[in-house]
Amino acid sequence: MNKKGQIATYDLLFAIIIFMGIFVLMNSIWVENYSNAIKKEETKRMQFSAKQAMKIFVDSSGYPADWTSGNVEIPGLLREYGAKKISNEKITELAGMDYDAIRSLLKIEEYDFFLSIDALGESHDQNIGTVVPANSKAVQLERVRYYQGGAASIALTLFK
C-alpha cells in the first residue's frame, strides 16, 4: 500500500474540512450582517414616512385649506397654515374617513398607523387608526400643538 498517497488524501480531506468550516462561518456572519442592514434600512424608511405624515398632520392646514372628507387631497389638521392650532372640525372629518383612504393620502400604504390626540388635562382626546399590536415593529413621533383651548400631545405611530 502507498503511504504517501494516504497521507496526501488525509491532508486534502483535512484541508477541505477546514475550508468548509471557514466558508460556513463566513457565510453565517455575512447573512447576519445583511439581515441587520435590511432591518436598519426598513427602520429608516419607516421613520422617514412617519416624519412626512406627522408634518402633514401638524404643520399644514391641508389641501384644500378648508377640506372635508369628500374633497381632501392633503389631510393637514391646522386651522390655518402657520397657526399651530389644531382644528376640531378637521379631526372630526379625519376620524370619519376610511382608514385606507387616509393611508393613501399620506402615502404610507405599506404601514399601518395610529394617531392619538391627547388634550392635556382635558377630555377632548381622539384616536384615529389601528391599535398597535405588541409584537409589531413601530416608530412613534410626538408633537405638541394648541387644541381646544390648551396644549395637546399628538402622537403618530407607524407600524408593520
C-alpha positions as CSV (number, residue, x, y, z in Angstrom):
1,M,0.0,0.0,0.0
2,N,1.2,3.5,-0.8
3,K,1.7,5.5,2.4
4,K,2.4,8.8,0.5
5,G,-1.0,8.6,-1.2
6,Q,-2.9,8.0,2.0
7,I,-1.1,11.0,3.7
8,A,-1.9,13.2,0.7
9,T,-5.6,12.1,0.8
10,Y,-5.8,12.8,4.5
11,D,-4.2,16.2,4.0
12,L,-6.7,17.0,1.3
13,L,-9.6,15.8,3.4
14,F,-8.4,17.9,6.3
15,A,-8.0,21.0,4.1
16,I,-11.5,20.5,2.7
17,I,-13.0,20.2,6.2
18,I,-11.2,23.4,7.3
19,F,-12.2,25.3,4.2
20,M,-15.9,24.2,4.6
21,G,-15.8,25.2,8.2
22,I,-14.5,28.7,7.4
23,F,-16.9,29.0,4.5
24,V,-19.9,28.2,6.7
25,L,-18.7,30.6,9.4
26,M,-18.2,33.4,7.0
27,N,-21.5,32.8,5.2
28,S,-23.4,32.9,8.5
29,I,-21.7,36.1,9.5
30,W,-22.5,37.7,6.1
31,V,-26.1,36.6,6.3
32,E,-26.5,38.1,9.8
33,N,-24.9,41.4,8.8
34,Y,-27.1,41.6,5.7
35,S,-30.2,40.9,7.8
36,N,-29.2,43.6,10.2
37,A,-28.6,46.1,7.4
38,I,-32.1,45.3,5.9
39,K,-33.7,45.9,9.3
40,K,-31.9,49.2,9.8
41,E,-32.9,50.4,6.3
42,E,-36.6,49.4,6.9
43,T,-36.5,51.4,10.2
44,K,-35.0,54.4,8.4
45,R,-37.7,54.3,5.7
46,M,-40.4,53.9,8.4
47,Q,-39.0,56.9,10.3
48,F,-38.9,59.0,7.1
49,S,-42.5,58.1,6.3
50,A,-43.6,58.9,9.9
51,K,-41.9,62.3,9.8
52,Q,-43.6,63.1,6.5
53,A,-47.0,62.1,7.7
54,M,-46.6,63.9,11.0
55,K,-45.5,67.1,9.1
56,I,-48.7,66.9,7.0
57,F,-50.9,66.4,10.1
58,V,-49.4,69.1,12.4
59,D,-47.6,71.6,10.2
60,S,-50.1,72.2,7.5
61,S,-53.7,73.1,7.1
62,G,-54.1,70.6,4.3
63,Y,-55.4,71.0,0.8
64,P,-57.8,72.5,0.2
65,A,-57.3,74.6,3.3
66,D,-61.0,74.0,4.3
67,W,-61.1,70.4,3.3
68,T,-63.7,67.9,4.1
69,S,-63.6,64.1,3.9
70,G,-65.2,64.4,0.4
71,N,-62.6,66.7,-1.2
72,V,-59.4,66.2,0.8
73,E,-56.1,65.8,-1.0
74,I,-53.8,66.6,1.9
75,P,-55.2,66.0,5.4
76,G,-53.5,68.7,7.4
77,L,-55.1,69.4,10.8
78,L,-54.1,73.0,11.4
79,R,-56.9,75.6,11.3
80,E,-54.8,77.8,9.0
81,Y,-51.2,77.5,7.8
82,G,-48.6,78.5,10.4
83,A,-51.2,78.9,13.2
84,K,-50.1,75.8,15.2
85,K,-53.8,75.4,16.3
86,I,-55.4,72.1,15.5
87,S,-58.9,72.3,14.0
88,N,-61.5,70.2,15.8
89,E,-63.6,70.1,12.6
90,K,-60.7,68.6,10.7
91,I,-60.1,66.0,13.3
92,T,-63.8,65.0,13.2
93,E,-63.6,64.8,9.4
94,L,-60.4,62.7,9.6
95,A,-61.9,60.4,12.1
96,G,-64.9,59.8,9.8
97,M,-62.7,58.9,6.8
98,D,-61.9,55.4,5.6
99,Y,-58.7,54.1,7.2
100,D,-57.1,53.0,3.8
101,A,-58.0,56.4,2.2
102,I,-56.1,58.2,4.9
103,R,-53.1,55.9,4.4
104,S,-53.3,56.5,0.7
105,L,-53.4,60.3,1.1
106,L,-50.4,60.2,3.5
107,K,-48.6,57.8,1.0
108,I,-48.0,55.2,3.8
109,E,-49.9,52.3,2.3
110,E,-47.2,49.8,3.3
111,Y,-47.7,50.7,7.0
112,D,-50.5,50.8,9.5
113,F,-50.9,53.9,11.7
114,F,-52.3,55.1,15.0
115,L,-52.9,58.8,15.6
116,S,-53.5,59.8,19.2
117,I,-54.5,63.4,20.2
118,D,-54.3,63.8,23.9
119,A,-55.7,67.2,25.1
120,L,-53.6,67.6,28.2
121,G,-55.8,68.0,31.2
122,E,-59.0,67.9,29.1
123,S,-61.4,65.3,27.9
124,H,-61.1,66.1,24.2
125,D,-59.0,63.1,23.3
126,Q,-59.2,61.5,19.9
127,N,-57.7,58.2,18.5
128,I,-57.7,57.5,14.8
129,G,-56.3,54.4,13.1
130,T,-55.5,50.9,14.3
131,V,-54.2,50.0,17.7
132,V,-50.5,48.9,17.6
133,P,-50.1,45.2,18.2
134,A,-47.5,44.3,20.9
135,N,-45.2,42.3,18.6
136,S,-45.0,44.8,15.7
137,K,-42.1,46.9,14.6
138,A,-43.1,50.5,15.3
139,V,-41.9,54.1,15.0
140,Q,-43.6,56.8,17.1
141,L,-43.3,60.6,16.8
142,E,-44.9,63.1,19.1
143,R,-45.6,66.9,18.8
144,V,-47.4,69.4,20.9
145,R,-49.9,71.8,19.4
146,Y,-52.7,74.1,20.6
147,Y,-56.1,72.3,20.7
148,Q,-59.4,73.1,22.3
149,G,-58.1,76.0,24.3
150,G,-55.0,74.2,25.6
151,A,-51.9,72.1,24.8
152,A,-52.4,68.8,23.2
153,S,-49.9,65.9,22.6
154,I,-50.2,64.5,19.2
155,A,-48.6,61.1,18.7
156,L,-48.3,59.3,15.4
157,T,-47.2,55.6,15.4
158,L,-46.4,53.8,12.2
159,F,-46.0,50.1,12.4
160,K,-45.7,47.0,10.3
